[in-house]
Amino acid sequence: MSKPPFPPFTAETAIQKVRMAEDAWNTRDPEHVSLAYTEDSEWRNRAEFPRGRREIVEFLKRKWAKELNYRLIKEIWTFADNRIAVRFAYEWHDDGGFWYRSYGNENWEFDGRGLMRRRYASINDKPISESERKYRWPLGPRPLDHPGLLELGL
């Protein structure tokens, strides 16, 4: 299995890889998302350390059962060879109806088949009011004409 574009990345292919990841995560489909990672992928996500696709799927199921109406925007920060660094922000609410915007950074490393073998995420949550939300597109991938993080001042 492979997932183009492949490293070494150019500016164009790194941006493409970031948008593909954003679109996949916005499906909130753990099985689909997990296919972008190697079978033995290593993660750090907050205080959790999933290893391999099976653990990634279980992690994502728990995540999206808690983070309701999840919508995500990712933006490239930098890239080199087989690595990409991104910043991101996503909005969600809990089962009590309290809204949050979660901000973070990710460092990614890919194998030669374009699959992510390492994902290290650092994330902070900020409570927001419903009126402060900036991501109001229908559930699913962000529309192409929707502003990114920079344009939204995030």
C-alpha positions as CSV (number, residue, x, y, z in Angstrom):
1,M,0.0,0.0,0.0
2,S,1.2,3.5,-0.7
3,K,-0.2,7.1,-0.3
4,P,1.2,9.7,-2.8
5,P,2.7,12.2,-2.8
6,F,5.9,10.6,-1.8
7,P,9.0,12.0,-0.2
8,P,11.2,13.8,-0.7
9,F,8.6,16.6,-0.6
10,T,8.5,19.8,-2.5
11,A,6.6,22.8,-1.3
12,E,3.7,21.8,-3.6
13,T,3.6,18.2,-2.5
14,A,4.0,19.0,1.2
15,I,1.0,21.4,1.0
16,Q,-0.9,18.7,-0.8
17,K,-0.1,16.1,1.9
18,V,-1.2,18.5,4.6
19,R,-4.6,19.1,2.9
20,M,-5.1,15.4,2.3
21,A,-4.5,14.8,6.0
22,E,-7.0,17.6,7.0
23,D,-9.6,16.2,4.7
24,A,-9.2,12.7,6.0
25,W,-9.5,13.7,9.6
26,N,-12.6,15.8,8.9
27,T,-14.3,12.6,7.8
28,R,-14.1,11.4,11.4
29,D,-13.8,7.9,10.0
30,P,-11.1,6.1,12.1
31,E,-10.6,3.2,9.6
32,H,-10.1,5.6,6.6
33,V,-7.8,7.9,8.5
34,S,-5.6,5.0,9.8
35,L,-4.8,3.9,6.2
36,A,-2.4,7.0,5.9
37,Y,-0.2,5.5,8.6
38,T,2.3,2.6,8.6
39,E,1.2,-0.6,10.2
40,D,3.7,0.1,13.0
41,S,3.2,3.9,13.1
42,E,4.3,5.7,16.4
43,W,2.2,8.5,17.8
44,R,2.3,10.9,20.7
45,N,-1.0,12.7,21.1
46,R,-1.3,14.6,24.4
47,A,-0.7,11.9,27.0
48,E,-1.5,8.9,24.8
49,F,1.0,6.9,22.7
50,P,-0.8,4.7,20.2
51,R,1.3,2.3,18.2
52,G,0.2,0.8,15.0
53,R,-3.1,1.1,13.0
54,R,-5.2,-1.0,15.4
55,E,-4.4,1.3,18.3
56,I,-4.8,4.4,16.1
57,V,-8.3,3.3,15.2
58,E,-9.2,2.8,18.8
59,F,-7.7,6.1,19.8
60,L,-9.7,7.9,17.0
61,K,-12.9,6.2,18.0
62,R,-12.5,7.5,21.6
63,K,-11.5,10.9,20.4
64,W,-14.5,11.5,18.1
65,A,-16.9,10.0,20.6
66,K,-15.8,12.8,23.0
67,E,-15.0,15.7,20.5
68,L,-18.4,16.2,18.9
69,N,-19.0,18.2,15.7
70,Y,-15.3,18.2,15.2
71,R,-13.9,20.4,12.4
72,L,-10.2,20.8,11.7
73,I,-7.9,23.1,9.8
74,K,-4.2,22.3,9.2
75,E,-1.5,24.5,7.8
76,I,2.0,23.7,6.8
77,W,4.7,25.2,8.9
78,T,7.8,23.7,7.2
79,F,9.1,20.6,5.5
80,A,12.3,18.8,4.5
81,D,13.0,15.5,2.8
82,N,10.5,13.1,4.4
83,R,9.3,15.3,7.2
84,I,6.5,17.9,7.5
85,A,5.6,20.2,10.5
86,V,2.1,21.6,10.7
87,R,0.1,23.8,13.0
88,F,-3.6,23.2,13.4
89,A,-6.7,24.3,15.2
90,Y,-10.0,22.4,15.5
91,E,-13.3,23.2,17.1
92,W,-15.6,20.8,18.9
93,H,-18.0,20.5,21.8
94,D,-18.4,18.0,24.6
95,D,-21.6,16.1,25.5
96,G,-22.5,19.0,27.8
97,G,-22.6,21.4,24.9
98,F,-19.4,23.3,25.9
99,W,-17.3,24.5,22.9
100,Y,-13.5,24.4,22.6
101,R,-10.9,25.4,20.1
102,S,-7.9,23.1,20.3
103,Y,-4.6,24.5,19.0
104,G,-1.5,22.5,18.3
105,N,1.5,21.5,16.3
106,E,2.4,18.2,14.7
107,N,5.7,16.7,13.5
108,W,5.3,14.0,10.8
109,E,7.8,11.6,9.3
110,F,7.0,9.5,6.2
111,D,8.3,6.3,4.8
112,G,9.1,5.9,1.1
113,R,5.6,4.8,0.3
114,G,4.2,8.1,1.6
115,L,2.8,6.6,4.7
116,M,3.3,8.4,8.0
117,R,5.5,6.4,10.4
118,R,5.7,9.0,13.1
119,R,3.2,11.6,14.4
120,Y,4.0,13.7,17.4
121,A,1.3,16.1,18.4
122,S,1.2,18.8,21.1
123,I,-2.3,20.2,21.8
124,N,-3.9,22.9,24.0
125,D,-7.6,23.4,24.5
126,K,-9.3,26.8,24.9
127,P,-12.9,27.0,26.0
128,I,-14.9,29.2,23.6
129,S,-18.5,30.3,23.4
130,E,-20.7,29.0,20.5
131,S,-20.7,32.6,19.1
132,E,-16.9,32.5,18.9
133,R,-16.9,29.6,16.5
134,K,-15.2,30.2,13.2
135,Y,-15.7,26.8,11.5
136,R,-19.3,26.6,10.4
137,W,-19.1,24.5,7.3
138,P,-21.2,21.3,7.1
139,L,-19.6,18.2,8.7
140,G,-17.0,16.8,6.4
141,P,-14.0,18.2,4.6
142,R,-13.5,22.0,4.7
143,P,-14.8,23.7,1.6
144,L,-12.0,24.9,-0.8
145,D,-13.2,28.5,-0.4
146,H,-13.2,28.5,3.4
147,P,-10.4,30.6,4.9
148,G,-7.4,28.9,6.5
149,L,-5.8,29.5,9.9
150,L,-3.8,32.6,8.8
151,E,-6.8,34.2,7.2
152,L,-8.9,33.5,10.3
153,G,-6.3,35.1,12.5
154,L,-5.6,31.8,14.3
